[in-house]
C-alpha cells in the first residue's frame, strides 16, 4: 500500500487528498478515513465505557476527572451561550463532538499517516459533523421559534451566513489537521534521514496542541451556533 | 455490488465529500448514542453525587463549627458559673468559719467563766468549812492553852465563849484575811 497523501519515493512529490478507496455501487468510499474514524470512535467509546463502569464519587480516576472537566467546561459554555435548561441535550451532543474530534485529531501523532491518517484530514468527516451540527441547530431553532427562524431569511445575508457557517466550521478543522499531515510529509521529504526525527518529533508534539485546540474551537462554535439560534433577540443580519 | 480497492489520485476535488460522509455521519450518531446511553448517565450521576457530597460535607462542617461554638459558649458559661459558685461557697465558708470561731470563742469564754465561778464557789465553801472546823477546834485549844498559861480553869462557859469570840474577832482583824467568815462569826 502506498502512502495516502504522499508520494515522496519517486520524484519527491506530495499528493494531497489521496485516499485508499473502495467503490460501492458506483460511489466512492474513503476506506482509510472510515477505518480511522472507527478507530477514534472505538477509543472514545472504550474510554467512555471504562470511565462509566469505574465512575467513582469519592476516588475518581484521572481519566474520569478529565471526562468530568470536559463535561463541566461544555456545560459552562452551554450555560453561558444559551442556558442548559433551554436545550439540555446540547451538552452531551457537544461532548460527543468534542471527544470524537479530539481523538480523531490525536491520531495524527501516531506515525501512521500512510495507512491511518487522522480522519479529520478528510472533508467527509468534517463536513459530516458540521452538517449534523447545522441540522441540529436549525431543527432546534425551528422547534422553538419557527416564525422568527424563517423570518430572518428575509435578509439575504442571513442565507449566506447559514451556508458559510457549516463550510467554515468544517474547512477550518479540515485545513488545520491536513496541514499538520502535510508538514510531516514535508519534513520527511526535506530533511535527511539522520536528522528528520528532530523536527518530526517537534511537529508531532505540536500536533497535540493543534488537536486539542481544533476540538475546542469546533465544540465552542457549535455551542455558539446553538446560542445564536436560540437567542431571545432575533439577529437581523 | 462492486467492491474495488484502488488508490484515488485526487481525480476528483478532495474538497468535495463523497459517500464516505454518510458513513461518517452514521459513525458519529452511533458514538453519540453510545455515549448518551451508557456513558453520560453514570458520569453525570457521579458528578452530581460528588457535588451533593461536597454540599453535605460543607453543611456538616458548618454545623460542626456551630456546635463547637455552642459547646465553647456552654463551657465558658459553665466555667463562669462554677467560678461564681466557688466564690460564693468560699465566702460562705469563710463566714461560717468566722461565725463558728466566734461561737466557739464565746462558748469557751462562758465555759471558762463557769469553771472559774465554780472554782471560786468551791474555794469559798472549802474555806468556810475549814473556818468552821478551825473555829470549833481553835476555841478548845485556845482555852486549854490559856488555862495553862493563867493556871485556872475557865469553867464558865459563857465567859469562855466570850473570850474565844473576842480572840477570833481579833484574829479576823488581821490584815489580808477575808472578812466574810469572821464577820459572820463575830456578829453572833
Interface residues (C-beta under 8 A of the other chain):
Chain A: X2 X15 X16 X17 X18 X19 X20 X21 X22 X23 X24 X25 X26 X27 X28 X29 X30 X31 X33 X34 X37 X38 X41 X44 X45 X48 X49 X51 X52 X53 X55 X56 X57 X58 X60 X64 X67 X68 X71 X72 X92 X93 X95 X96 X97 X99 X100 X119 X122 X123 X124 X125 X127 X128 X129 X131 X132 X171
Chain B: X1 X2 X3 X4 X5 X6 X7 X8 X9 X10 X12 X13 X14 X15 X16 X17 X18 X19 X20 X21 X22 X23 X24 X25 X27 X28 X29 X30 X31 X32 X34 X35 X36 X38 X39 X40 X41 X42 X43 X44 X45 X46 X47 X49 X50 X53
